[in-house]
Amino acid sequence: MNKVTKARKHNSSKLQELLDEVTSLEMEQTRNKMQLAARIDEFMRDKGWNKSQFAEKVGKNPSEITKWVSGTQNFTVDVLTEIASALGVEITALFGKQQVQVIYRKEIVVKSVGVPTAIKLTTPYEHGTGIFGTCFFTSQGVKSVYSQSYQA
């Protein structure tokens, strides 16, 4: 069983001297390489592949995959394209989690019309019904007039 321990702080003048020699650009390059290696490893694990299986998929030796996931490899665009293709993802997915970005927000006003149990809804959104019969809306990206009456 692996015992998880917290990182300890070390005060060393030699270590601090070495760290002071590293430029901020070099630190950023190392951070990017480590994140890229972690993403590749994450995609491999999601597929249920070990290093040998992944090596077979990309036509490389397992030792090459070990270098890739070590965080020290300086990848070319061609190699990244091969990796993304084997993993079945876009090359941009290797560089980090894509965040959902809200581009358009619109307030929906629902007004009761006619019989108190009837609701007339006019919206530029496509509607659908969820598995529990609840109504949901998704943006079409194009404003179109849509009108539908729902009985409560």
Contact map, one row per residue, 1 for C-alpha under 8 A:
11100000000000000000000000000000000000000000000000000000000000000000000000000000000000000000000000000000000000000000000000000000000000000000000000000000
11110000000000000000000000000000000000000000000000000000000000000000000000000000000000000000000000000000000000000000000000000000000000000000000000000000
11111000000000000000000000000000000000000000000000000000000000000000000000000000000000000000000000000000000000000000000000000000000000000000000000000000
01111100000000000000000000000000000000000000000000000000000000000000000000000000000000000000000000000000000000000000000000000000000000000000000000000000
00111110000000000000000000000000000000000000000000000000000000000000000000000000000000000000000000000000000000000000000000000000000000000000000000000000
00011111000000000000000000000000000000000000000000000000000000000000000000000000000000000000000000000000000000000000000000000000000000000000000000000000
00001111100000000000000000000000000000000000000000000000000000000000000000000000000000000000000000000000000000000000000000000000000000000000000000000000
00000111110000000000000000000000000000000000000000000000000000000000000000000000000000000000000000000000000000000000000000000000000000000000000000000000
00000011111000000000000000000000000000000000000000000000000000000000000000000000000000000000000000000000000000000000000000000000000000000000000000000000
00000001111100000000000000000000000000000000000000000000000000000000000000000000000000000000000000000000000000000000000000000000000000000000000000000000
00000000111110110000000000000000000000000000000000000000000000000000000000000000000000000000000000000000000000000000000000000000000000000000000000000000
00000000011111110000000000000000000000000000000000000000000000000000000000000000000000000000000000000000000000000000000000000000000000000000000000000000
00000000001111111000000000000000000000000000000000000000000000000000000000000000000000000000000000000000000000000000000000000000000000000000000000000000
00000000000111111100000000000000000000000000000000000000000000000000000000000000000000000000000000000000000000000000000000000000000000000000000000000000
00000000001111111110000000000000000000000000000000000000000000000000000000000000000000000000000000000000000000000000000000000000000000000000000000000000
00000000001111111111000000000000000000000000000000000000000000000000000000000000000000000000000000000000000000000000000000000000000000000000000000000000
00000000000011111111100000000000000000000000000000000000000000000000000000000000000000000000000000000000000000000000000000000000000000000000000000000000
00000000000001111111110000000000000000000000000000000000000000000000000000000000000000000000000000000000000000000000000000000000000000000000000000000000
00000000000000111111110000000000000000000000000000000000000000000000000000000000000000000000000000000000000000000000000000000000000000000000000000000000
00000000000000011111111000000000000000000000000000000000000000000000000000000000000000000000000000000000000000000000000000000000000000000000000000000000
00000000000000001111111000000000000000000000000000000000000000000000000000000000000000000000000000000000000000000000000000000000000000000000000000000000
00000000000000000111111101100000000000000000000000000000000000000000000000000000000000000000000000000000000000000000000000000000000000000000000000000000
00000000000000000001111111100000000000000000000000000000000000000000000000000000000000000000000000000000000000000000000000000000000000000000000000000000
00000000000000000000011111110000000000000000000000000000000000000000000000000000000000000000000000000000000000000000000000000000000000000000000000000000
00000000000000000000001111111000000000000000000000000000000000000000000000000000000000000000000000000000000000000000000000000000000000000000000000000000
00000000000000000000011111111100000000000000000000000000000000000000000000000000000000000000000000000000000000000000000000000000000000000000000000000000
00000000000000000000011111111110000000000000000000000000000000000000000000000000000000000000000000000000000000000000000000000000000000000000000000000000
00000000000000000000000111111111000000000000000000000000000000000000000000000000000000000000000000000000000000000000000000000000000000000000000000000000
00000000000000000000000011111111100000000000000000000000000000000000000000000000000000000000000000000000000000000000000000000000000000000000000000000000
00000000000000000000000001111111110000000000000000000000000000000000001100000000000000000000000000000000000000000000000000000000000000000000000000000000
00000000000000000000000000111111111000000000000000000000000000000000000000000000000000000000000000000000000000000000000000000000000000000000000000000000
00000000000000000000000000011111111100000000000000000000000000000000000000000000000000000000000000000000000000000000000000000000000000000000000000000000
00000000000000000000000000001111111110000000000000000000000000000000001111000000000000000000000000000000000000000000000000000000000000000000000000000000
00000000000000000000000000000111111111000000000000000000000000000000011100000000000000000000000000000000000000000000000000000000000000000000000000000000
00000000000000000000000000000011111111100000000000000000000000000000001000000000000000000000001100000000000000000000000000000000000000000000000000000000
00000000000000000000000000000001111111110000000000000000000000000000001000000000000000000000011100000000000000000000000000000000000000000000000000000000
00000000000000000000000000000000111111111000000000000000000000000001111000000000000000000000000000000000000000000000000000000000000000000000000000000000
00000000000000000000000000000000011111111100000000000000000000000000101000000000000000000000000000000000000000000000000000000000000000000000000000000000
00000000000000000000000000000000001111111110000000000000000000000000000000000000000000000000011100000000000000000000000000000000000000000000000000000000
00000000000000000000000000000000000111111111000000000000000000000000100000000000001000000000010000000000000000000000000000000000000000000000000000000000
00000000000000000000000000000000000011111111100000000000000000000000100000000000000000000000000000000000000000000000000000000000000000000000000000000000
00000000000000000000000000000000000001111111110000000000000000000000000000000000000000000000000000000000000000000000000000000000000000000000000000000000
00000000000000000000000000000000000000111111111000000000000000000000000000000000000000100000000000000000000000000000000000000000000000000000000000000000
00000000000000000000000000000000000000011111111111100100000000000000000000000000000000100000000000000000000000000000000000000000000000000000000000000000
00000000000000000000000000000000000000001111111111000000000000000000000000000000000000000000000000000000000000000000000000000000000000000000000000000000
00000000000000000000000000000000000000000111111110000000000000000000000000000000000000000000000000000000000000000000000000000000000000000000000000000000
00000000000000000000000000000000000000000011111110000000000000000000000000000000000000100000000000000000000000000000000000000000000000000000000000000000
00000000000000000000000000000000000000000001111111000000000000000000000000000000000000000000000000000000000000000000000000000000000000000000000000000000
00000000000000000000000000000000000000000001111111111100000000000000000000000000000000000000000000000000000000000000000000000000000000000000000000000000
00000000000000000000000000000000000000000001100111111100000000000000000000000000000000000000000000000000000000000000000000000000000000000000000000000000
00000000000000000000000000000000000000000001000011111110000001001100000000000000000000000000000000000000000000000000000000000000000000000000000000000000
00000000000000000000000000000000000000000000000011111111000011000000000000000000000000000000000000000000000000000000000000000000000000000000000000000000
00000000000000000000000000000000000000000000000011111111100000000000000000000000000000000000000000000000000000000000000000000000000000000000000000000000
00000000000000000000000000000000000000000001000011111111110001001000000000000000000000000000000000000000000000000000000000000000000000000000000000000000
00000000000000000000000000000000000000000000000000111111111111011000000000000000000000000000000000000000000000000000000000000000000000000000000000000000
00000000000000000000000000000000000000000000000000011111111110000000000000000000000000000000000000000000000000000000000000000000000000000000000000000000
00000000000000000000000000000000000000000000000000001111111100000000000000000000000001000000000000000000000000000000000000000000000000000000000000000000
00000000000000000000000000000000000000000000000000000111111100000000000000000000011001000000000000000000000000000000000000000000000000000000000000000000
00000000000000000000000000000000000000000000000000000011111110000000000000000000000000000000000000000000000000000000000000000000000000000000000000000000
00000000000000000000000000000000000000000000000000000011111111011000000000000000000000000000000000000000000000000000000000000000000000000000000000000000
00000000000000000000000000000000000000000000000000010011001111111000000000000000000000000000000000000000000000000000000000000000000000000000000000000000
00000000000000000000000000000000000000000000000000110110000111111100000000000000000000000000000000000000000000000000000000000000000000000000000000000000
00000000000000000000000000000000000000000000000000000000000011111110000000000000000000000000000000000000000000000000000000000000000000000000000000000000
00000000000000000000000000000000000000000000000000000010000111111111000000000000000000000000000000000000000000000000000000000000000000000000000000000000
00000000000000000000000000000000000000000000000000100110000111111111100000000000000000000000000000000000000000000000000000000000000000000000000000000000
00000000000000000000000000000000000000000000000000100000000001111111110000000000000000000000000000000000000000000000000000000000000000000000000000000000
00000000000000000000000000000000000000000000000000000000000000111111111110000000000000000000000000000000000000000000000000000000000000000000000000000000
00000000000000000000000000000000000010000000000000000000000000011111111110000000000000000000000000000000000000000000000000000000000000000000000000000000
00000000000000000000000000000000000011011000000000000000000000001111111110000000000000000000000000000000000000000000000000000000000000000000000000000000
00000000000000000000000000000000010010000000000000000000000000000111111110000000000000000000000000000000000000000000000000000000000000000000000000000000
00000000000000000000000000000100111111000000000000000000000000000011111110000000000000000000000000000000000000000000000000000000000000000000000000000000
00000000000000000000000000000100110000000000000000000000000000000011111111000000000000000000000000000000000000000000000000000000000000000000000000000000
00000000000000000000000000000000100000000000000000000000000000000011111111100000000000000000000000000000000000000000000000000000000000000000000000000000
00000000000000000000000000000000100000000000000000000000000000000000000111110000000000000000000000000000000000000000000000000000000000000000000000000000
00000000000000000000000000000000000000000000000000000000000000000000000011111011000000000000000000000000000000000000000000000000000000000000000000000000
00000000000000000000000000000000000000000000000000000000000000000000000001111111000000000000000000000000000000000000000000000000000000000000000000000000
00000000000000000000000000000000000000000000000000000000000000000000000000111111100000000000000000000000000000000000000000000000000000000000000000000000
00000000000000000000000000000000000000000000000000000000000000000000000000011111110000000000000000000000000000000000000000000000000000000000000000000000
00000000000000000000000000000000000000000000000000000000000000000000000000111111111000000000000000000000000000000000000000000000000000000000000000000000
00000000000000000000000000000000000000000000000000000000000000000000000000111111111100000010000000000000000000000000000000000000000000000000000000000000
00000000000000000000000000000000000000000000000000000000000000000000000000001111111110000010000000000000000000000000000000000000000000000000000000000000
00000000000000000000000000000000000000000000000000000000010000000000000000000111111111000000000000000000000000000000000000000000000000000000000000000000
00000000000000000000000000000000000000010000000000000000010000000000000000000011111111100000000000000000000000000000000000000000000000000000000000000000
00000000000000000000000000000000000000000000000000000000000000000000000000000001111111111110010000000000000000000000000000000000000000000000000000000000
00000000000000000000000000000000000000000000000000000000000000000000000000000000111111111110000000000000000000000000000000000000000000000000000000000000
00000000000000000000000000000000000000000000000000000000110000000000000000000000011111111000000000000000000000000000000000000000000000000000000000000000
00000000000000000000000000000000000000000011001000000000000000000000000000000000001111111000000000000000000000000000000000000000000000000000000000000000
00000000000000000000000000000000000000000000000000000000000000000000000000000000000111111100000000000000000000000000000000000000000000000000000000000000
00000000000000000000000000000000000000000000000000000000000000000000000000000000000111111110110000000000000000000000000000000000000000000000000000000000
00000000000000000000000000000000000000000000000000000000000000000000000000000000000110011111110000000000000000000000000000000000000000000000000000000000
00000000000000000000000000000000000000000000000000000000000000000000000000000001100110001111111000000000000000000000000000000000000000000000000000000000
00000000000000000000000000000000000000000000000000000000000000000000000000000000000000000111111100000000000000000000000000000000000000000000000000000000
00000000000000000000000000000000000000000000000000000000000000000000000000000000000000001111111111000000000000000000000000000000000000000000000000000000
00000000000000000000000000000000000100110000000000000000000000000000000000000000000100001111111100000000000000000000000000000000000000000000000000000000
00000000000000000000000000000000001100100000000000000000000000000000000000000000000000000011111110000000000000000000000000000000000000000000000000000000
00000000000000000000000000000000001100100000000000000000000000000000000000000000000000000001111111000000000000000000000000000000000000000000000000000000
00000000000000000000000000000000000000000000000000000000000000000000000000000000000000000000101111100000000000000000000000000000000000000000000000000000
00000000000000000000000000000000000000000000000000000000000000000000000000000000000000000000100111110000000000000000000000000000000000000000000000000000
00000000000000000000000000000000000000000000000000000000000000000000000000000000000000000000000011111000000000000000000000000000000000000000000000000000
00000000000000000000000000000000000000000000000000000000000000000000000000000000000000000000000001111100000000000000000000000000000000000000000000000000
00000000000000000000000000000000000000000000000000000000000000000000000000000000000000000000000000111110000000000000000000000000000000000000000000000000
00000000000000000000000000000000000000000000000000000000000000000000000000000000000000000000000000011111100000000000000000000000000000000000000000000000
00000000000000000000000000000000000000000000000000000000000000000000000000000000000000000000000000001111100000000000000000000000000000000000000000000000
00000000000000000000000000000000000000000000000000000000000000000000000000000000000000000000000000000111110000000000000000000000000000000000000000000000
00000000000000000000000000000000000000000000000000000000000000000000000000000000000000000000000000000111111000000000000000000000000000000000000000000000
00000000000000000000000000000000000000000000000000000000000000000000000000000000000000000000000000000001111100000000000000000000000000000000000000000000
00000000000000000000000000000000000000000000000000000000000000000000000000000000000000000000000000000000111110000000000000000000000000000000000000000000
00000000000000000000000000000000000000000000000000000000000000000000000000000000000000000000000000000000011111000000000000100000000000000000000000000000
00000000000000000000000000000000000000000000000000000000000000000000000000000000000000000000000000000000001111100000000000000000000000000000000000000000
00000000000000000000000000000000000000000000000000000000000000000000000000000000000000000000000000000000000111110000001111000000000000000000000000000000
00000000000000000000000000000000000000000000000000000000000000000000000000000000000000000000000000000000000011111000001110000000000000000000000000000000
00000000000000000000000000000000000000000000000000000000000000000000000000000000000000000000000000000000000001111111111100000000000000000000000000000000
00000000000000000000000000000000000000000000000000000000000000000000000000000000000000000000000000000000000000111111011100000000000000000000000000000000
00000000000000000000000000000000000000000000000000000000000000000000000000000000000000000000000000000000000000011111010000000000000000000000000000000000
00000000000000000000000000000000000000000000000000000000000000000000000000000000000000000000000000000000000000011111110000000000000000000000000000000000
00000000000000000000000000000000000000000000000000000000000000000000000000000000000000000000000000000000000000011111111000000000000000000000000000000000
00000000000000000000000000000000000000000000000000000000000000000000000000000000000000000000000000000000000000010011111000000000000000000000000000000011
00000000000000000000000000000000000000000000000000000000000000000000000000000000000000000000000000000000000000011111111100000000000000000000000000001111
00000000000000000000000000000000000000000000000000000000000000000000000000000000000000000000000000000000000001111001111110000000000000000000000000001111
00000000000000000000000000000000000000000000000000000000000000000000000000000000000000000000000000000000000001111000011111000000000000000000000000111100
00000000000000000000000000000000000000000000000000000000000000000000000000000000000000000000000000000000000001100000001111100000000000000000000000111100
00000000000000000000000000000000000000000000000000000000000000000000000000000000000000000000000000000000000001000000000111110000000000000000000011110000
00000000000000000000000000000000000000000000000000000000000000000000000000000000000000000000000000000000000100000000000011111100000000000000000111100000
00000000000000000000000000000000000000000000000000000000000000000000000000000000000000000000000000000000000000000000000001111100000000000011011111000000
00000000000000000000000000000000000000000000000000000000000000000000000000000000000000000000000000000000000000000000000000111110000000001111001101000000
00000000000000000000000000000000000000000000000000000000000000000000000000000000000000000000000000000000000000000000000000111111000000001111000001000000
00000000000000000000000000000000000000000000000000000000000000000000000000000000000000000000000000000000000000000000000000001111100000111100000000000000
00000000000000000000000000000000000000000000000000000000000000000000000000000000000000000000000000000000000000000000000000000111110000111000000000000000
00000000000000000000000000000000000000000000000000000000000000000000000000000000000000000000000000000000000000000000000000000011111111110000000000000000
00000000000000000000000000000000000000000000000000000000000000000000000000000000000000000000000000000000000000000000000000000001111111110000000000000000
00000000000000000000000000000000000000000000000000000000000000000000000000000000000000000000000000000000000000000000000000000000111111000000000000000000
00000000000000000000000000000000000000000000000000000000000000000000000000000000000000000000000000000000000000000000000000000000111111000000000000000000
00000000000000000000000000000000000000000000000000000000000000000000000000000000000000000000000000000000000000000000000000000000111111100000000000000000
00000000000000000000000000000000000000000000000000000000000000000000000000000000000000000000000000000000000000000000000000000000111111110000000000000000
00000000000000000000000000000000000000000000000000000000000000000000000000000000000000000000000000000000000000000000000000000011110011111000000000000000
00000000000000000000000000000000000000000000000000000000000000000000000000000000000000000000000000000000000000000000000000000011110001111100000000000000
00000000000000000000000000000000000000000000000000000000000000000000000000000000000000000000000000000000000000000000000000001111000000111110000000000000
00000000000000000000000000000000000000000000000000000000000000000000000000000000000000000000000000000000000000000000000000001110000000011111000000000000
00000000000000000000000000000000000000000000000000000000000000000000000000000000000000000000000000000000000000000000000000011100000000001111110000000000
00000000000000000000000000000000000000000000000000000000000000000000000000000000000000000000000000000000000000000000000000011100000000000111111000000000
00000000000000000000000000000000000000000000000000000000000000000000000000000000000000000000000000000000000000000000000000000000000000000011111000000000
00000000000000000000000000000000000000000000000000000000000000000000000000000000000000000000000000000000000000000000000000010000000000000011111100000000
00000000000000000000000000000000000000000000000000000000000000000000000000000000000000000000000000000000000000000000000000011000000000000001111110000000
00000000000000000000000000000000000000000000000000000000000000000000000000000000000000000000000000000000000000000000000000111000000000000000011111000000
00000000000000000000000000000000000000000000000000000000000000000000000000000000000000000000000000000000000000000000000001110000000000000000001111100000
00000000000000000000000000000000000000000000000000000000000000000000000000000000000000000000000000000000000000000000000001111100000000000000000111110000
00000000000000000000000000000000000000000000000000000000000000000000000000000000000000000000000000000000000000000000000111100000000000000000000011111000
00000000000000000000000000000000000000000000000000000000000000000000000000000000000000000000000000000000000000000000000111000000000000000000000001111100
00000000000000000000000000000000000000000000000000000000000000000000000000000000000000000000000000000000000000000000011110000000000000000000000000111110
00000000000000000000000000000000000000000000000000000000000000000000000000000000000000000000000000000000000000000000011110000000000000000000000000011111
00000000000000000000000000000000000000000000000000000000000000000000000000000000000000000000000000000000000000000000111000000000000000000000000000001111
00000000000000000000000000000000000000000000000000000000000000000000000000000000000000000000000000000000000000000000111000000000000000000000000000000111
